[in-house]
Amino acid sequence: HRRRRGSAGGRPIGYDRTAYRRRNVIERTFNQLKAWRGIATRYDKHATVFHGAVVFASILLWLRD
């Protein structure tokens, strides 16, 4: 039944399991970064300062795991 419907709706027939796992890891990492108030609201005005804050938070998350 789902195969006949095609893109009209319903659950997709198949998915790439490894790609889904990688995407899940990335999404969880972004959620952890959003817990940092300065990153979630982007208080920094300059892109380089914001990038530094993201790198700093990423390093701290990496060290914590």
N, CA, C and O atoms as a GROMACS GRO file, in nm:
protein
  260
    1HIS      N    1   0.082  -0.119   0.000
    1HIS     CA    2   0.000   0.000   0.000
    1HIS      C    3   0.086   0.126   0.000
    1HIS      O    4   0.059   0.220  -0.074
    2ARG      N    5   0.191   0.127   0.084
    2ARG     CA    6   0.276   0.246   0.090
    2ARG      C    7   0.353   0.266  -0.040
    2ARG      O    8   0.375   0.380  -0.082
    3ARG      N    9   0.392   0.158  -0.102
    3ARG     CA   10   0.468   0.171  -0.228
    3ARG      C   11   0.382   0.234  -0.337
    3ARG      O   12   0.433   0.310  -0.419
    4ARG      N   13   0.256   0.203  -0.338
    4ARG     CA   14   0.168   0.263  -0.439
    4ARG      C   15   0.147   0.412  -0.415
    4ARG      O   16   0.132   0.489  -0.510
    5ARG      N   17   0.147   0.453  -0.289
    5ARG     CA   18   0.124   0.594  -0.258
    5ARG      C   19   0.243   0.680  -0.298
    5ARG      O   20   0.225   0.795  -0.338
    6GLY      N   21   0.363   0.625  -0.289
    6GLY     CA   22   0.482   0.699  -0.328
    6GLY      C   23   0.503   0.822  -0.242
    6GLY      O   24   0.502   0.814  -0.120
    7SER      N   25   0.522   0.937  -0.307
    7SER     CA   26   0.549   1.060  -0.234
    7SER      C   27   0.420   1.128  -0.186
    7SER      O   28   0.424   1.238  -0.130
    8ALA      N   29   0.307   1.064  -0.208
    8ALA     CA   30   0.180   1.124  -0.168
    8ALA      C   31   0.160   1.124  -0.018
    8ALA      O   32   0.075   1.198   0.034
    9GLY      N   33   0.235   1.045   0.052
    9GLY     CA   34   0.220   1.045   0.196
    9GLY      C   35   0.256   0.911   0.256
    9GLY      O   36   0.288   0.815   0.186
   10GLY      N   37   0.250   0.906   0.386
   10GLY     CA   38   0.284   0.783   0.455
   10GLY      C   39   0.430   0.779   0.494
   10GLY      O   40   0.507   0.870   0.462
   11ARG      N   41   0.466   0.676   0.562
   11ARG     CA   42   0.603   0.659   0.608
   11ARG      C   43   0.693   0.619   0.491
   11ARG      O   44   0.650   0.541   0.406
   12PRO      N   45   0.815   0.668   0.485
   12PRO     CA   46   0.905   0.627   0.378
   12PRO      C   47   0.934   0.477   0.385
   12PRO      O   48   0.933   0.418   0.493
   13ILE      N   49   0.957   0.418   0.273
   13ILE     CA   50   0.980   0.274   0.266
   13ILE      C   51   1.109   0.234   0.335
   13ILE      O   52   1.112   0.139   0.412
   14GLY      N   53   1.215   0.305   0.307
   14GLY     CA   54   1.343   0.270   0.367
   14GLY      C   55   1.424   0.392   0.401
   14GLY      O   56   1.391   0.504   0.360
   15TYR      N   57   1.530   0.371   0.477
   15TYR     CA   58   1.619   0.481   0.512
   15TYR      C   59   1.759   0.425   0.533
   15TYR      O   60   1.777   0.305   0.556
   16ASP      N   61   1.855   0.512   0.523
   16ASP     CA   62   1.994   0.473   0.543
   16ASP      C   63   2.025   0.476   0.692
   16ASP      O   64   2.026   0.582   0.754
   17ARG      N   65   2.050   0.360   0.749
   17ARG     CA   66   2.067   0.348   0.894
   17ARG      C   67   2.190   0.425   0.943
   17ARG      O   68   2.183   0.491   1.047
   18THR      N   69   2.302   0.417   0.872
   18THR     CA   70   2.424   0.486   0.918
   18THR      C   71   2.409   0.637   0.908
   18THR      O   72   2.455   0.710   0.996
   19ALA      N   73   2.346   0.684   0.801
   19ALA     CA   74   2.325   0.828   0.788
   19ALA      C   75   2.233   0.880   0.898
   19ALA      O   76   2.254   0.989   0.950
   20TYR      N   77   2.132   0.802   0.933
   20TYR     CA   78   2.041   0.842   1.039
   20TYR      C   79   2.114   0.850   1.173
   20TYR      O   80   2.090   0.943   1.251
   21ARG      N   81   2.201   0.754   1.201
   21ARG     CA   82   2.277   0.756   1.327
   21ARG      C   83   2.370   0.876   1.333
   21ARG      O   84   2.382   0.941   1.437
   22ARG      N   85   2.435   0.906   1.222
   22ARG     CA   86   2.525   1.023   1.220
   22ARG      C   87   2.447   1.152   1.242
   22ARG      O   88   2.490   1.241   1.315
   23ARG      N   89   2.332   1.162   1.177
   23ARG     CA   90   2.251   1.282   1.191
   23ARG      C   91   2.201   1.296   1.335
   23ARG      O   92   2.193   1.408   1.386
   24ASN      N   93   2.168   1.186   1.398
   24ASN     CA   94   2.123   1.189   1.536
   24ASN      C   95   2.233   1.241   1.628
   24ASN      O   96   2.205   1.319   1.720
   25VAL      N   97   2.356   1.200   1.606
   25VAL     CA   98   2.468   1.247   1.687
   25VAL      C   99   2.485   1.398   1.670
   25VAL      O  100   2.507   1.470   1.768
   26ILE      N  101   2.475   1.445   1.547
   26ILE     CA  102   2.490   1.588   1.520
   26ILE      C  103   2.378   1.667   1.588
   26ILE      O  104   2.403   1.772   1.648
   27GLU      N  105   2.255   1.619   1.578
   27GLU     CA  106   2.143   1.690   1.639
   27GLU      C  107   2.156   1.695   1.791
   27GLU      O  108   2.125   1.798   1.852
   28ARG      N  109   2.202   1.588   1.852
   28ARG     CA  110   2.220   1.589   1.998
   28ARG      C  111   2.331   1.686   2.037
   28ARG      O  112   2.321   1.752   2.141
   29THR      N  113   2.436   1.695   1.955
   29THR     CA  114   2.544   1.789   1.984
   29THR      C  115   2.493   1.933   1.977
   29THR      O  116   2.526   2.015   2.063
   30PHE      N  117   2.413   1.964   1.875
   30PHE     CA  118   2.357   2.099   1.865
   30PHE      C  119   2.266   2.130   1.984
   30PHE      O  120   2.265   2.242   2.033
   31ASN      N  121   2.191   2.031   2.030
   31ASN     CA  122   2.106   2.054   2.147
   31ASN      C  123   2.189   2.082   2.271
   31ASN      O  124   2.149   2.164   2.355
   32GLN      N  125   2.303   2.016   2.286
   32GLN     CA  126   2.391   2.044   2.399
   32GLN      C  127   2.450   2.184   2.388
   32GLN      O  128   2.465   2.254   2.489
   33LEU      N  129   2.484   2.226   2.266
   33LEU     CA  130   2.538   2.360   2.248
   33LEU      C  131   2.432   2.467   2.275
   33LEU      O  132   2.464   2.575   2.325
   34LYS      N  133   2.307   2.438   2.243
   34LYS     CA  134   2.200   2.534   2.266
   34LYS      C  135   2.173   2.555   2.414
   34LYS      O  136   2.110   2.653   2.453
   35ALA      N  137   2.221   2.464   2.497
   35ALA     CA  138   2.206   2.482   2.642
   35ALA      C  139   2.291   2.599   2.691
   35ALA      O  140   2.263   2.655   2.797
   36TRP      N  141   2.392   2.636   2.616
   36TRP     CA  142   2.474   2.752   2.650
   36TRP      C  143   2.397   2.876   2.608
   36TRP      O  144   2.366   2.895   2.490
   37ARG      N  145   2.366   2.960   2.703
   37ARG     CA  146   2.280   3.076   2.679
   37ARG      C  147   2.338   3.171   2.574
   37ARG      O  148   2.265   3.219   2.487
   38GLY      N  149   2.467   3.199   2.583
   38GLY     CA  150   2.528   3.292   2.488
   38GLY      C  151   2.528   3.242   2.346
   38GLY      O  152   2.521   3.321   2.252
   39ILE      N  153   2.535   3.111   2.329
   39ILE     CA  154   2.534   3.055   2.194
   39ILE      C  155   2.391   3.048   2.141
   39ILE      O  156   2.367   3.077   2.024
   40ALA      N  157   2.298   3.010   2.226
   40ALA     CA  158   2.159   2.997   2.182
   40ALA      C  159   2.100   3.132   2.142
   40ALA      O  160   2.021   3.138   2.047
   41THR      N  161   2.137   3.239   2.212
   41THR     CA  162   2.080   3.370   2.182
   41THR      C  163   2.172   3.456   2.097
   41THR      O  164   2.131   3.563   2.050
   42ARG      N  165   2.293   3.412   2.077
   42ARG     CA  166   2.395   3.482   1.998
   42ARG      C  167   2.412   3.626   2.045
   42ARG      O  168   2.382   3.722   1.973
   43TYR      N  169   2.462   3.639   2.168
   43TYR     CA  170   2.489   3.771   2.223
   43TYR      C  171   2.605   3.840   2.154
   43TYR      O  172   2.609   3.963   2.148
   44ASP      N  173   2.699   3.763   2.101
   44ASP     CA  174   2.818   3.822   2.040
   44ASP      C  175   2.783   3.890   1.908
   44ASP      O  176   2.705   3.837   1.828
   45LYS      N  177   2.840   4.007   1.887
   45LYS     CA  178   2.808   4.083   1.766
   45LYS      C  179   2.893   4.041   1.647
   45LYS      O  180   2.847   4.046   1.533
   46HIS      N  181   3.015   3.999   1.673
   46HIS     CA  182   3.106   3.965   1.564
   46HIS      C  183   3.110   3.814   1.543
   46HIS      O  184   3.103   3.736   1.638
   47ALA      N  185   3.122   3.774   1.418
   47ALA     CA  186   3.121   3.632   1.384
   47ALA      C  187   3.240   3.559   1.444
   47ALA      O  188   3.229   3.443   1.483
   48THR      N  189   3.355   3.627   1.450
   48THR     CA  190   3.474   3.560   1.504
   48THR      C  191   3.460   3.532   1.653
   48THR      O  192   3.506   3.429   1.702
   49VAL      N  193   3.398   3.624   1.725
   49VAL     CA  194   3.377   3.603   1.868
   49VAL      C  195   3.275   3.491   1.890
   49VAL      O  196   3.292   3.407   1.979
   50PHE      N  197   3.170   3.490   1.809
   50PHE     CA  198   3.070   3.384   1.819
   50PHE      C  199   3.133   3.248   1.786
   50PHE      O  200   3.107   3.149   1.853
   51HIS      N  201   3.216   3.246   1.683
   51HIS     CA  202   3.285   3.121   1.646
   51HIS      C  203   3.373   3.074   1.760
   51HIS      O  204   3.378   2.954   1.789
   52GLY      N  205   3.443   3.165   1.824
   52GLY     CA  206   3.526   3.128   1.938
   52GLY      C  207   3.445   3.071   2.052
   52GLY      O  208   3.489   2.977   2.118
   53ALA      N  209   3.328   3.128   2.077
   53ALA     CA  210   3.242   3.076   2.184
   53ALA      C  211   3.192   2.936   2.151
   53ALA      O  212   3.185   2.850   2.239
   54VAL      N  213   3.159   2.912   2.025
   54VAL     CA  214   3.114   2.779   1.984
   54VAL      C  215   3.228   2.678   1.998
   54VAL      O  216   3.207   2.566   2.045
   55VAL      N  217   3.348   2.717   1.957
   55VAL     CA  218   3.463   2.627   1.969
   55VAL      C  219   3.492   2.598   2.116
   55VAL      O  220   3.518   2.484   2.152
   56PHE      N  221   3.489   2.700   2.199
   56PHE     CA  222   3.515   2.683   2.342
   56PHE      C  223   3.412   2.589   2.405
   56PHE      O  224   3.448   2.498   2.480
   57ALA      N  225   3.285   2.610   2.375
   57ALA     CA  226   3.180   2.524   2.430
   57ALA      C  227   3.194   2.381   2.378
   57ALA      O  228   3.172   2.285   2.451
   58SER      N  229   3.232   2.367   2.251
   58SER     CA  230   3.251   2.234   2.194
   58SER      C  231   3.364   2.160   2.262
   58SER      O  232   3.354   2.040   2.288
   59ILE      N  233   3.473   2.230   2.289
   59ILE     CA  234   3.586   2.167   2.358
   59ILE      C  235   3.546   2.123   2.498
   59ILE      O  236   3.582   2.013   2.541
   60LEU      N  237   3.473   2.207   2.569
   60LEU     CA  238   3.430   2.170   2.703
   60LEU      C  239   3.335   2.050   2.701
   60LEU      O  240   3.343   1.963   2.788
   61LEU      N  241   3.246   2.046   2.603
   61LEU     CA  242   3.157   1.930   2.590
   61LEU      C  243   3.237   1.804   2.558
   61LEU      O  244   3.207   1.696   2.609
   62TRP      N  245   3.337   1.819   2.473
   62TRP     CA  246   3.420   1.705   2.435
   62TRP      C  247   3.499   1.653   2.554
   62TRP      O  248   3.512   1.532   2.573
   63LEU      N  249   3.552   1.744   2.636
   63LEU     CA  250   3.629   1.703   2.753
   63LEU      C  251   3.539   1.640   2.860
   63LEU      O  252   3.583   1.553   2.935
   64ARG      N  253   3.416   1.684   2.867
   64ARG     CA  254   3.324   1.631   2.967
   64ARG      C  255   3.283   1.487   2.936
   64ARG      O  256   3.257   1.409   3.028
   65ASP      N  257   3.278   1.454   2.808
   65ASP     CA  258   3.239   1.316   2.771
   65ASP      C  259   3.350   1.223   2.785
   65ASP      O  260   3.335   1.104   2.758
   0.00000   0.00000   0.00000
